[in-house]
Amino acid sequence: MPTFAYQASDAAGRDVSGSIDAQDRASAVRALTGKGLQPFQVKEGAVKTPVRGVKAAPTTAKGKAAAAEEVAHGPIKLGGKQLQLFTEELGELLEAGMRLEQALKLMEGKGTGGTHSRIANRLGNLIREGHPFSSALKQASPSFNELFCAVAAAGEAGGSLSESMKRQGQYLAKVRELKSQVLVALIYPGFLGFSAVAVTIIFTTFLIPRLSGMMSRMRGGVPKGVQLILDFSAFMRSYWWLLLAGSALIGLAFWVWSGSKKGRPVWDETKLKIPFFGNVLMANFHTQFLETLASLTGGGLPLLKGLELASRISANQFIQKQLLNVIDGVRDGSALSRSLEKTALFPINLLEMVRIGEHTGDISGTLRRAADRCGRELEKSLEKLMAMLQPMIILVMAGLVGVMAYMMITIIYDTVATLNSRN
């Protein structure tokens, strides 16, 4: 009876490894699952510990071909849309009843040297060598991040790889949709901001200097308000380089501080408290965190392991620190809803939904419904933010135009008064 080396997660979420005797790999997976373990790598034979800095050579001709192809073309990188389409197509083929190797072979033949064809070819070669699908993903492309591989490992071990890939495709589609909404929402305010800057530069460098010559010949001198504007324009034209250098130094100092060990946690926490903008950041975090945790736990991964992986979706150090407290609470036996409540990151309505999921036993479905609700809240927050930004930028532009109108009307009025006095 062959021996299979395995790596798995126990009920507490800890990584364990060892070996087990079984008739085949499927029997080994079933035996490990029966012991309460969640395997994410099962391979026939003893595990050989690689020497650091030395890359193991492929043992088969196909492995050598895959390694040669990787050296020749480098790592295959997939864009957001490409990754989503690849995942959705693979999920559909698996859901139709095809075996994984057959599905990859079909996807490989659909293209002629394209990205999908190359990644399918590389995955197929690795799987034929005996690598589990989740392990092959890690080796095939850096675009398959740790969360993606964890979802694949959970679905592979639980016998629901097609469902896991389908859910992952839906998750990637939602992430792309959120990014697209943010980008589209920022186009109009960005255009208005650019226009305001352009108008300011034109006024201070071209129009106002032209008017200053006319106003200097006015009888009775220049009005104080107009004189202040002229002085500001002269200062900008003479010392623009100083202002630019000062702004660059301030920006550089802030960038260094916000990336330092002491400054970054403070800035990350401050961002979440900015009116309107902070609400958008929190809604985006809620949506991605809950959707990721739902996908991981729905695929059969233990809750603690899913929390450890889902906590890495946010680069905000303040949020990461709060989620570490959640992981510690769950590890100590506390309920998920109770641990989330202690962080003050989640509103009451979301916590109530999580409690309902804990009572009904459908924590994955409840988390997904909560993520959908957060997605709707994110759309509302974006609409509010854009509703505030647009009138503010319009008011700034109106102020600039008003200043110019005031100067022009003043010049016309004083010119007419001068002509009347001569008559």
PEJOBEL-V655053 format. One record per pair of residues at least 24 apart in sequence whose ideal C-beta (glycine too) atoms are under 8 Angstrom apart, sorted by the first residue. I is the first residue (numbers start at 1). J is the second residue. If there is no record, write none. Layout:
BEGIN
I J
I J
END
This chain:
BEGIN
2 44
2 45
3 44
3 45
3 46
4 28
4 42
4 43
4 44
4 45
5 42
5 43
5 44
5 45
5 46
5 47
6 32
6 37
6 39
6 41
6 42
6 43
7 39
7 40
7 41
8 32
8 37
8 38
8 39
8 40
8 41
9 37
9 38
9 40
9 301
9 302
9 305
10 36
10 37
10 38
10 302
11 36
11 302
12 302
12 304
12 331
13 302
13 303
13 304
13 305
13 307
13 308
13 331
17 47
19 46
19 47
29 157
33 157
33 158
38 154
38 157
38 300
38 301
38 302
38 305
39 157
40 132
40 134
40 150
40 153
40 154
40 156
40 157
41 132
41 134
41 135
41 153
42 132
43 130
43 131
43 132
44 130
58 129
59 129
60 128
60 129
62 125
62 128
62 129
63 125
63 126
63 129
65 125
66 122
66 125
66 126
66 129
69 118
69 121
69 122
70 122
73 118
75 141
75 142
76 115
76 118
76 119
76 122
76 140
76 141
76 143
77 141
77 142
77 143
78 115
78 119
78 141
78 143
80 172
80 175
80 176
80 179
81 176
82 115
82 116
83 143
83 144
83 172
84 169
84 172
84 173
84 176
85 116
86 116
86 119
87 165
87 168
87 169
87 172
88 165
88 166
88 169
88 173
89 116
90 165
91 162
91 163
91 164
91 165
91 166
91 168
91 169
92 166
94 161
94 162
94 165
95 162
95 163
95 166
100 127
100 133
100 161
101 127
101 128
132 156
133 161
146 309
146 312
147 292
147 296
147 309
147 310
147 312
147 313
150 296
150 301
150 305
150 306
150 309
151 295
151 296
151 299
151 301
153 301
154 296
154 299
154 300
154 301
155 299
155 300
157 300
158 299
158 300
160 299
160 300
163 299
164 295
164 298
164 299
167 295
167 298
167 299
168 295
171 291
171 292
171 295
174 287
174 291
174 375
175 288
178 284
178 287
178 288
178 375
178 378
181 378
181 379
181 382
182 280
182 382
185 382
185 383
185 385
185 386
186 386
188 386
188 390
189 386
189 389
189 390
189 393
192 390
192 393
192 394
192 397
193 393
195 397
196 393
196 396
196 397
196 400
199 397
199 400
199 401
200 400
203 233
203 400
203 403
203 404
204 232
204 233
204 236
204 237
205 233
205 236
205 237
207 404
208 233
208 407
209 233
209 237
211 407
211 408
211 411
214 411
215 411
218 411
218 414
218 415
218 418
219 414
219 418
219 421
220 414
223 410
225 406
226 406
226 407
226 410
229 403
229 407
264 317
265 317
265 318
265 321
268 316
268 317
268 318
268 319
269 318
271 316
272 316
272 318
272 319
276 381
276 384
276 385
276 388
277 385
279 381
279 384
279 385
280 378
280 381
280 382
280 385
281 316
282 345
283 374
283 377
283 378
283 381
284 378
285 313
285 314
285 316
285 319
285 345
286 346
286 350
286 370
286 371
286 374
286 377
286 378
287 371
287 374
287 375
287 378
288 313
288 314
289 313
289 314
289 323
290 350
290 367
290 368
290 370
290 371
290 374
291 367
291 368
291 371
293 367
294 364
294 365
294 367
294 368
294 371
297 363
297 364
297 367
298 364
298 365
298 368
303 330
303 336
303 363
304 330
304 331
307 336
319 345
336 363
349 373
350 374
END
